[in-house]
Amino acid sequence: MSEAIDGAAVWVVIPAAGAGRRFGAAVPKQYLDLAGRTVLDRVLDLFLGHPAILGCVVALSAEDDWWGDSAHCDDPRVQRAPGGAERCDSVASALARLGAQAATTDWVLVHDAARPCLRRTDLDRLLAALVDEPVGALLAVPVHDTVKQAAAAAAGPITRVATTVPRQLLWRAYTPQAFRLGLLRRALAAAAAAGLAVTDDASAVELLGLQPRLIEGQADNLKITRPEDLPLAQFFLTQQGRLC
């Protein structure tokens, strides 16, 4: 029996339909080996081991030939939904799958399939913030680097600085991002109706005029995007004590 938050169940949605072509690997990056388990299995390990999580929905491409080898493919707590052309389409598909069994007031945590280093303490902090939270929340990290805005592209390979952006109010948006099922479905539907392919779920909620809560997390919750991120993820998992 999972723990509820103010009587609401907690679900996890993982959009995992991407092909990861920019990574340049023979398999999508969520299926790359990370110290003996796939990246996606390590993502699922944390959520399925948490007492607050009732179940997970993984949105997969119709051409996915790797899910059947997952350590979690036969787990009754993990359901499959068809992936979409864009990340937001995959999330909407997973939410539709949840709609038949979850209440509109249930919490949904959307997490990137290629973000395997989420700490249990960060997950706990996010869940604790949802108590009496009217909108929703996301893990994020304040920007510490100086940020430059590039000038409009000109002919040739040289890119120049247009201005330096004040960083005091800037945060890097991470996942999970947590919202009520009904609110998130409404937000994604509104974004789609406006022709906007939002790149994270908080953006869709913001388009409704709402302000999600920022919860500071650890910077090692990286998203595997480039080849050098894979050994870095293994290093972070080792430092967290999650690798034998």
C-alpha positions as protocol buffer text, in pm:
chain_id: "A"
residue {
  index: 1
  type: MET
  ca { x: 0 y: 0 z: 0 }
}
residue {
  index: 2
  type: SER
  ca { x: 157 y: 328 z: -106 }
}
residue {
  index: 3
  type: GLU
  ca { x: 160 y: 639 z: 106 }
}
residue {
  index: 4
  type: ALA
  ca { x: -69 y: 920 z: -10 }
}
residue {
  index: 5
  type: ILE
  ca { x: -18 y: 1296 z: 6 }
}
residue {
  index: 6
  type: ASP
  ca { x: -323 y: 1455 z: 167 }
}
residue {
  index: 7
  type: GLY
  ca { x: -527 y: 1160 z: 47 }
}
residue {
  index: 8
  type: ALA
  ca { x: -403 y: 1182 z: -313 }
}
residue {
  index: 9
  type: ALA
  ca { x: -210 y: 899 z: -477 }
}
residue {
  index: 10
  type: VAL
  ca { x: 127 y: 966 z: -641 }
}
residue {
  index: 11
  type: TRP
  ca { x: 210 y: 837 z: -989 }
}
residue {
  index: 12
  type: VAL
  ca { x: 519 y: 871 z: -1209 }
}
residue {
  index: 13
  type: VAL
  ca { x: 518 y: 936 z: -1584 }
}
residue {
  index: 14
  type: ILE
  ca { x: 836 y: 877 z: -1782 }
}
residue {
  index: 15
  type: PRO
  ca { x: 841 y: 991 z: -2147 }
}
residue {
  index: 16
  type: ALA
  ca { x: 1085 y: 747 z: -2308 }
}
residue {
  index: 17
  type: ALA
  ca { x: 998 y: 753 z: -2678 }
}
residue {
  index: 18
  type: GLY
  ca { x: 1301 y: 952 z: -2790 }
}
residue {
  index: 19
  type: ALA
  ca { x: 1551 y: 798 z: -3030 }
}
residue {
  index: 20
  type: GLY
  ca { x: 1849 y: 991 z: -2889 }
}
residue {
  index: 21
  type: ARG
  ca { x: 1994 y: 1057 z: -3234 }
}
residue {
  index: 22
  type: ARG
  ca { x: 2211 y: 1343 z: -3107 }
}
residue {
  index: 23
  type: PHE
  ca { x: 2384 y: 1098 z: -2873 }
}
residue {
  index: 24
  type: GLY
  ca { x: 2500 y: 891 z: -3170 }
}
residue {
  index: 25
  type: ALA
  ca { x: 2465 y: 548 z: -3003 }
}
residue {
  index: 26
  type: ALA
  ca { x: 2331 y: 229 z: -3158 }
}
residue {
  index: 27
  type: VAL
  ca { x: 2041 y: 226 z: -2910 }
}
residue {
  index: 28
  type: PRO
  ca { x: 1833 y: 509 z: -2760 }
}
residue {
  index: 29
  type: LYS
  ca { x: 2019 y: 666 z: -2468 }
}
residue {
  index: 30
  type: GLN
  ca { x: 1762 y: 546 z: -2214 }
}
residue {
  index: 31
  type: TYR
  ca { x: 1871 y: 190 z: -2296 }
}
residue {
  index: 32
  type: LEU
  ca { x: 2246 y: 247 z: -2271 }
}
residue {
  index: 33
  type: ASP
  ca { x: 2431 y: 38 z: -2016 }
}
residue {
  index: 34
  type: LEU
  ca { x: 2502 y: 219 z: -1691 }
}
residue {
  index: 35
  type: ALA
  ca { x: 2707 y: -3 z: -1464 }
}
residue {
  index: 36
  type: GLY
  ca { x: 2519 y: -320 z: -1551 }
}
residue {
  index: 37
  type: ARG
  ca { x: 2165 y: -182 z: -1583 }
}
residue {
  index: 38
  type: THR
  ca { x: 2005 y: 36 z: -1845 }
}
residue {
  index: 39
  type: VAL
  ca { x: 1964 y: 406 z: -1779 }
}
residue {
  index: 40
  type: LEU
  ca { x: 1585 y: 364 z: -1780 }
}
residue {
  index: 41
  type: ASP
  ca { x: 1596 y: 75 z: -1533 }
}
residue {
  index: 42
  type: ARG
  ca { x: 1802 y: 285 z: -1294 }
}
residue {
  index: 43
  type: VAL
  ca { x: 1540 y: 561 z: -1322 }
}
residue {
  index: 44
  type: LEU
  ca { x: 1264 y: 313 z: -1242 }
}
residue {
  index: 45
  type: ASP
  ca { x: 1462 y: 155 z: -958 }
}
residue {
  index: 46
  type: LEU
  ca { x: 1436 y: 469 z: -746 }
}
residue {
  index: 47
  type: PHE
  ca { x: 1067 y: 531 z: -802 }
}
residue {
  index: 48
  type: LEU
  ca { x: 956 y: 170 z: -756 }
}
residue {
  index: 49
  type: GLY
  ca { x: 1154 y: 154 z: -434 }
}
residue {
  index: 50
  type: HIS
  ca { x: 976 y: 455 z: -286 }
}
residue {
  index: 51
  type: PRO
  ca { x: 674 y: 392 z: -61 }
}
residue {
  index: 52
  type: ALA
  ca { x: 483 y: 697 z: -187 }
}
residue {
  index: 53
  type: ILE
  ca { x: 475 y: 588 z: -552 }
}
residue {
  index: 54
  type: LEU
  ca { x: 166 y: 390 z: -652 }
}
residue {
  index: 55
  type: GLY
  ca { x: 280 y: 314 z: -1006 }
}
residue {
  index: 56
  type: CYS
  ca { x: 463 y: 431 z: -1318 }
}
residue {
  index: 57
  type: VAL
  ca { x: 363 y: 484 z: -1679 }
}
residue {
  index: 58
  type: VAL
  ca { x: 640 y: 469 z: -1940 }
}
residue {
  index: 59
  type: ALA
  ca { x: 563 y: 619 z: -2281 }
}
residue {
  index: 60
  type: LEU
  ca { x: 748 y: 422 z: -2548 }
}
residue {
  index: 61
  type: SER
  ca { x: 785 y: 446 z: -2923 }
}
residue {
  index: 62
  type: ALA
  ca { x: 600 y: 193 z: -3137 }
}
residue {
  index: 63
  type: GLU
  ca { x: 943 y: 101 z: -3279 }
}
residue {
  index: 64
  type: ASP
  ca { x: 1088 y: 29 z: -2934 }
}
residue {
  index: 65
  type: ASP
  ca { x: 1262 y: -311 z: -2947 }
}
residue {
  index: 66
  type: TRP
  ca { x: 1439 y: -284 z: -2612 }
}
residue {
  index: 67
  type: TRP
  ca { x: 1169 y: -251 z: -2346 }
}
residue {
  index: 68
  type: GLY
  ca { x: 1112 y: -626 z: -2340 }
}
residue {
  index: 69
  type: ASP
  ca { x: 1461 y: -670 z: -2195 }
}
residue {
  index: 70
  type: SER
  ca { x: 1398 y: -424 z: -1912 }
}
residue {
  index: 71
  type: ALA
  ca { x: 1422 y: -554 z: -1557 }
}
residue {
  index: 72
  type: HIS
  ca { x: 1083 y: -387 z: -1498 }
}
residue {
  index: 73
  type: CYS
  ca { x: 889 y: -476 z: -1814 }
}
residue {
  index: 74
  type: ASP
  ca { x: 679 y: -737 z: -1629 }
}
residue {
  index: 75
  type: ASP
  ca { x: 634 y: -540 z: -1307 }
}
residue {
  index: 76
  type: PRO
  ca { x: 258 y: -488 z: -1256 }
}
residue {
  index: 77
  type: ARG
  ca { x: 330 y: -143 z: -1117 }
}
residue {
  index: 78
  type: VAL
  ca { x: 476 y: -31 z: -1452 }
}
residue {
  index: 79
  type: GLN
  ca { x: 240 y: 35 z: -1743 }
}
residue {
  index: 80
  type: ARG
  ca { x: 322 y: 116 z: -2104 }
}
residue {
  index: 81
  type: ALA
  ca { x: 168 y: 396 z: -2310 }
}
residue {
  index: 82
  type: PRO
  ca { x: 229 y: 488 z: -2676 }
}
residue {
  index: 83
  type: GLY
  ca { x: 485 y: 762 z: -2722 }
}
residue {
  index: 84
  type: GLY
  ca { x: 431 y: 1068 z: -2936 }
}
residue {
  index: 85
  type: ALA
  ca { x: 625 y: 1280 z: -3182 }
}
residue {
  index: 86
  type: GLU
  ca { x: 729 y: 1528 z: -2911 }
}
residue {
  index: 87
  type: ARG
  ca { x: 800 y: 1487 z: -2541 }
}
residue {
  index: 88
  type: CYS
  ca { x: 478 y: 1668 z: -2451 }
}
residue {
  index: 89
  type: ASP
  ca { x: 283 y: 1428 z: -2672 }
}
residue {
  index: 90
  type: SER
  ca { x: 431 y: 1131 z: -2487 }
}
residue {
  index: 91
  type: VAL
  ca { x: 341 y: 1284 z: -2151 }
}
residue {
  index: 92
  type: ALA
  ca { x: -16 y: 1351 z: -2268 }
}
residue {
  index: 93
  type: SER
  ca { x: -45 y: 990 z: -2385 }
}
residue {
  index: 94
  type: ALA
  ca { x: 75 y: 858 z: -2049 }
}
residue {
  index: 95
  type: LEU
  ca { x: -171 y: 1085 z: -1867 }
}
residue {
  index: 96
  type: ALA
  ca { x: -454 y: 952 z: -2083 }
}
residue {
  index: 97
  type: ARG
  ca { x: -355 y: 602 z: -1978 }
}
residue {
  index: 98
  type: LEU
  ca { x: -362 y: 709 z: -1613 }
}
residue {
  index: 99
  type: GLY
  ca { x: -699 y: 878 z: -1655 }
}
residue {
  index: 100
  type: ALA
  ca { x: -884 y: 547 z: -1648 }
}
residue {
  index: 101
  type: GLN
  ca { x: -758 y: 455 z: -1301 }
}
residue {
  index: 102
  type: ALA
  ca { x: -637 y: 769 z: -1125 }
}
residue {
  index: 103
  type: ALA
  ca { x: -829 y: 1060 z: -980 }
}
residue {
  index: 104
  type: THR
  ca { x: -789 y: 1404 z: -1134 }
}
residue {
  index: 105
  type: THR
  ca { x: -658 y: 1520 z: -795 }
}
residue {
  index: 106
  type: ASP
  ca { x: -382 y: 1257 z: -785 }
}
residue {
  index: 107
  type: TRP
  ca { x: -26 y: 1382 z: -814 }
}
residue {
  index: 108
  type: VAL
  ca { x: 178 y: 1299 z: -1122 }
}
residue {
  index: 109
  type: LEU
  ca { x: 557 y: 1326 z: -1121 }
}
residue {
  index: 110
  type: VAL
  ca { x: 699 y: 1359 z: -1474 }
}
residue {
  index: 111
  type: HIS
  ca { x: 1063 y: 1255 z: -1495 }
}
residue {
  index: 112
  type: ASP
  ca { x: 1310 y: 1235 z: -1783 }
}
residue {
  index: 113
  type: ALA
  ca { x: 1402 y: 882 z: -1894 }
}
residue {
  index: 114
  type: ALA
  ca { x: 1766 y: 986 z: -1928 }
}
residue {
  index: 115
  type: ARG
  ca { x: 1799 y: 1136 z: -1579 }
}
residue {
  index: 116
  type: PRO
  ca { x: 1913 y: 838 z: -1366 }
}
residue {
  index: 117
  type: CYS
  ca { x: 2094 y: 1019 z: -1083 }
}
residue {
  index: 118
  type: LEU
  ca { x: 1794 y: 1164 z: -897 }
}
residue {
  index: 119
  type: ARG
  ca { x: 1864 y: 1143 z: -524 }
}
residue {
  index: 120
  type: ARG
  ca { x: 1609 y: 991 z: -287 }
}
residue {
  index: 121
  type: THR
  ca { x: 1652 y: 1297 z: -64 }
}
residue {
  index: 122
  type: ASP
  ca { x: 1558 y: 1529 z: -351 }
}
residue {
  index: 123
  type: LEU
  ca { x: 1256 y: 1315 z: -432 }
}
residue {
  index: 124
  type: ASP
  ca { x: 1150 y: 1326 z: -67 }
}
residue {
  index: 125
  type: ARG
  ca { x: 1194 y: 1704 z: -57 }
}
residue {
  index: 126
  type: LEU
  ca { x: 976 y: 1744 z: -366 }
}
residue {
  index: 127
  type: LEU
  ca { x: 702 y: 1519 z: -226 }
}
residue {
  index: 128
  type: ALA
  ca { x: 706 y: 1702 z: 107 }
}
residue {
  index: 129
  type: ALA
  ca { x: 657 y: 2033 z: -77 }
}
residue {
  index: 130
  type: LEU
  ca { x: 334 y: 1906 z: -233 }
}
residue {
  index: 131
  type: VAL
  ca { x: 148 y: 1906 z: 97 }
}
residue {
  index: 132
  type: ASP
  ca { x: -99 y: 2198 z: 73 }
}
residue {
  index: 133
  type: GLU
  ca { x: 66 y: 2310 z: -255 }
}
residue {
  index: 134
  type: PRO
  ca { x: -204 y: 2469 z: -478 }
}
residue {
  index: 135
  type: VAL
  ca { x: -20 y: 2455 z: -813 }
}
residue {
  index: 136
  type: GLY
  ca { x: 268 y: 2206 z: -823 }
}
residue {
  index: 137
  type: ALA
  ca { x: 644 y: 2199 z: -795 }
}
residue {
  index: 138
  type: LEU
  ca { x: 961 y: 2105 z: -976 }
}
residue {
  index: 139
  type: LEU
  ca { x: 1319 y: 2033 z: -885 }
}
residue {
  index: 140
  type: ALA
  ca { x: 1554 y: 2304 z: -1005 }
}
residue {
  index: 141
  type: VAL
  ca { x: 1901 y: 2444 z: -944 }
}
residue {
  index: 142
  type: PRO
  ca { x: 1994 y: 2815 z: -930 }
}
residue {
  index: 143
  type: VAL
  ca { x: 2219 y: 2931 z: -1213 }
}
residue {
  index: 144
  type: HIS
  ca { x: 2567 y: 3011 z: -1086 }
}
residue {
  index: 145
  type: ASP
  ca { x: 2745 y: 3069 z: -1418 }
}
residue {
  index: 146
  type: THR
  ca { x: 2746 y: 3399 z: -1602 }
}
residue {
  index: 147
  type: VAL
  ca { x: 2490 y: 3369 z: -1880 }
}
residue {
  index: 148
  type: LYS
  ca { x: 2540 y: 3524 z: -2224 }
}
residue {
  index: 149
  type: GLN
  ca { x: 2273 y: 3583 z: -2485 }
}
residue {
  index: 150
  type: ALA
  ca { x: 2400 y: 3538 z: -2838 }
}
residue {
  index: 151
  type: ALA
  ca { x: 2353 y: 3796 z: -3108 }
}
residue {
  index: 152
  type: ALA
  ca { x: 2130 y: 3714 z: -3401 }
}
residue {
  index: 153
  type: ALA
  ca { x: 2297 y: 3465 z: -3631 }
}
residue {
  index: 154
  type: ALA
  ca { x: 2505 y: 3624 z: -3900 }
}
residue {
  index: 155
  type: ALA
  ca { x: 2672 y: 3482 z: -4208 }
}
residue {
  index: 156
  type: GLY
  ca { x: 2974 y: 3271 z: -4121 }
}
residue {
  index: 157
  type: PRO
  ca { x: 3072 y: 3046 z: -3826 }
}
residue {
  index: 158
  type: ILE
  ca { x: 3136 y: 3319 z: -3566 }
}
residue {
  index: 159
  type: THR
  ca { x: 2879 y: 3375 z: -3289 }
}
residue {
  index: 160
  type: ARG
  ca { x: 2904 y: 3691 z: -3079 }
}
residue {
  index: 161
  type: VAL
  ca { x: 2758 y: 3808 z: -2749 }
}
residue {
  index: 162
  type: ALA
  ca { x: 2456 y: 4037 z: -2759 }
}
residue {
  index: 163
  type: THR
  ca { x: 2425 y: 4088 z: -2383 }
}
residue {
  index: 164
  type: THR
  ca { x: 2491 y: 3937 z: -2041 }
}
residue {
  index: 165
  type: VAL
  ca { x: 2174 y: 3810 z: -1875 }
}
residue {
  index: 166
  type: PRO
  ca { x: 2134 y: 3881 z: -1501 }
}
residue {
  index: 167
  type: ARG
  ca { x: 2146 y: 3543 z: -1329 }
}
residue {
  index: 168
  type: GLN
  ca { x: 2003 y: 3629 z: -987 }
}
residue {
  index: 169
  type: LEU
  ca { x: 1653 y: 3502 z: -1073 }
}
residue {
  index: 170
  type: LEU
  ca { x: 1753 y: 3223 z: -1314 }
}
residue {
  index: 171
  type: TRP
  ca { x: 1709 y: 2854 z: -1233 }
}
residue {
  index: 172
  type: ARG
  ca { x: 1782 y: 2540 z: -1435 }
}
residue {
  index: 173
  type: ALA
  ca { x: 1465 y: 2332 z: -1456 }
}
residue {
  index: 174
  type: TYR
  ca { x: 1515 y: 1965 z: -1366 }
}
residue {
  index: 175
  type: THR
  ca { x: 1276 y: 1676 z: -1313 }
}
residue {
  index: 176
  type: PRO
  ca { x: 1065 y: 1537 z: -1155 }
}
residue {
  index: 177
  type: GLN
  ca { x: 800 y: 1801 z: -1205 }
}
residue {
  index: 178
  type: ALA
  ca { x: 484 y: 1737 z: -1004 }
}
residue {
  index: 179
  type: PHE
  ca { x: 129 y: 1848 z: -1081 }
}
residue {
  index: 180
  type: ARG
  ca { x: -224 y: 1723 z: -1023 }
}
residue {
  index: 181
  type: LEU
  ca { x: -336 y: 1491 z: -1301 }
}
residue {
  index: 182
  type: GLY
  ca { x: -632 y: 1707 z: -1403 }
}
residue {
  index: 183
  type: LEU
  ca { x: -433 y: 2029 z: -1408 }
}
residue {
  index: 184
  type: LEU
  ca { x: -150 y: 1882 z: -1611 }
}
residue {
  index: 185
  type: ARG
  ca { x: -385 y: 1730 z: -1869 }
}
residue {
  index: 186
  type: ARG
  ca { x: -562 y: 2065 z: -1905 }
}
residue {
  index: 187
  type: ALA
  ca { x: -231 y: 2254 z: -1935 }
}
residue {
  index: 188
  type: LEU
  ca { x: -88 y: 2023 z: -2202 }
}
residue {
  index: 189
  type: ALA
  ca { x: -414 y: 2029 z: -2398 }
}
residue {
  index: 190
  type: ALA
  ca { x: -415 y: 2411 z: -2393 }
}
residue {
  index: 191
  type: ALA
  ca { x: -53 y: 2424 z: -2510 }
}
residue {
  index: 192
  type: ALA
  ca { x: -128 y: 2179 z: -2792 }
}
residue {
  index: 193
  type: ALA
  ca { x: -433 y: 2381 z: -2898 }
}
residue {
  index: 194
  type: ALA
  ca { x: -207 y: 2686 z: -2919 }
}
residue {
  index: 195
  type: GLY
  ca { x: 39 y: 2495 z: -3137 }
}
residue {
  index: 196
  type: LEU
  ca { x: 311 y: 2498 z: -2870 }
}
residue {
  index: 197
  type: ALA
  ca { x: 536 y: 2194 z: -2821 }
}
residue {
  index: 198
  type: VAL
  ca { x: 645 y: 2275 z: -2465 }
}
residue {
  index: 199
  type: THR
  ca { x: 975 y: 2119 z: -2358 }
}
residue {
  index: 200
  type: ASP
  ca { x: 879 y: 2074 z: -1994 }
}
residue {
  index: 201
  type: ASP
  ca { x: 554 y: 2036 z: -1806 }
}
residue {
  index: 202
  type: ALA
  ca { x: 598 y: 2343 z: -1588 }
}
residue {
  index: 203
  type: SER
  ca { x: 601 y: 2554 z: -1905 }
}
residue {
  index: 204
  type: ALA
  ca { x: 254 y: 2429 z: -1996 }
}
residue {
  index: 205
  type: VAL
  ca { x: 123 y: 2508 z: -1648 }
}
residue {
  index: 206
  type: GLU
  ca { x: 282 y: 2853 z: -1663 }
}
residue {
  index: 207
  type: LEU
  ca { x: 89 y: 2923 z: -1985 }
}
residue {
  index: 208
  type: LEU
  ca { x: -229 y: 2898 z: -1777 }
}
residue {
  index: 209
  type: GLY
  ca { x: -105 y: 3190 z: -1569 }
}
residue {
  index: 210
  type: LEU
  ca { x: 3 y: 2974 z: -1275 }
}
residue {
  index: 211
  type: GLN
  ca { x: 336 y: 2977 z: -1092 }
}
residue {
  index: 212
  type: PRO
  ca { x: 480 y: 2637 z: -998 }
}
residue {
  index: 213
  type: ARG
  ca { x: 702 y: 2618 z: -691 }
}
residue {
  index: 214
  type: LEU
  ca { x: 1078 y: 2579 z: -734 }
}
residue {
  index: 215
  type: ILE
  ca { x: 1239 y: 2319 z: -507 }
}
residue {
  index: 216
  type: GLU
  ca { x: 1618 y: 2336 z: -496 }
}
residue {
  index: 217
  type: GLY
  ca { x: 1776 y: 2002 z: -577 }
}
residue {
  index: 218
  type: GLN
  ca { x: 2124 y: 1866 z: -630 }
}
residue {
  index: 219
  type: ALA
  ca { x: 2316 y: 1950 z: -947 }
}
residue {
  index: 220
  type: ASP
  ca { x: 2419 y: 1586 z: -997 }
}
residue {
  index: 221
  type: ASN
  ca { x: 2064 y: 1509 z: -1118 }
}
residue {
  index: 222
  type: LEU
  ca { x: 2199 y: 1537 z: -1471 }
}
residue {
  index: 223
  type: LYS
  ca { x: 2024 y: 1447 z: -1794 }
}
residue {
  index: 224
  type: ILE
  ca { x: 2233 y: 1222 z: -2016 }
}
residue {
  index: 225
  type: THR
  ca { x: 2259 y: 1411 z: -2344 }
}
residue {
  index: 226
  type: ARG
  ca { x: 2617 y: 1374 z: -2467 }
}
residue {
  index: 227
  type: PRO
  ca { x: 2853 y: 1072 z: -2463 }
}
residue {
  index: 228
  type: GLU
  ca { x: 3063 y: 1222 z: -2184 }
}
residue {
  index: 229
  type: ASP
  ca { x: 2754 y: 1233 z: -1960 }
}
residue {
  index: 230
  type: LEU
  ca { x: 2741 y: 854 z: -1927 }
}
residue {
  index: 231
  type: PRO
  ca { x: 3065 y: 806 z: -1729 }
}
residue {
  index: 232
  type: LEU
  ca { x: 2976 y: 1119 z: -1532 }
}
residue {
  index: 233
  type: ALA
  ca { x: 2643 y: 960 z: -1436 }
}
residue {
  index: 234
  type: GLN
  ca { x: 2827 y: 647 z: -1322 }
}
residue {
  index: 235
  type: PHE
  ca { x: 3057 y: 863 z: -1111 }
}
residue {
  index: 236
  type: PHE
  ca { x: 2761 y: 1039 z: -951 }
}
residue {
  index: 237
  type: LEU
  ca { x: 2584 y: 709 z: -875 }
}
residue {
  index: 238
  type: THR
  ca { x: 2903 y: 577 z: -719 }
}
residue {
  index: 239
  type: GLN
  ca { x: 2936 y: 890 z: -503 }
}
residue {
  index: 240
  type: GLN
  ca { x: 2572 y: 845 z: -394 }
}
residue {
  index: 241
  type: GLY
  ca { x: 2646 y: 486 z: -289 }
}
residue {
  index: 242
  type: ARG
  ca { x: 2399 y: 339 z: -537 }
}
residue {
  index: 243
  type: LEU
  ca { x: 2646 y: 114 z: -720 }
}
residue {
  index: 244
  type: CYS
  ca { x: 2780 y: -207 z: -566 }
}
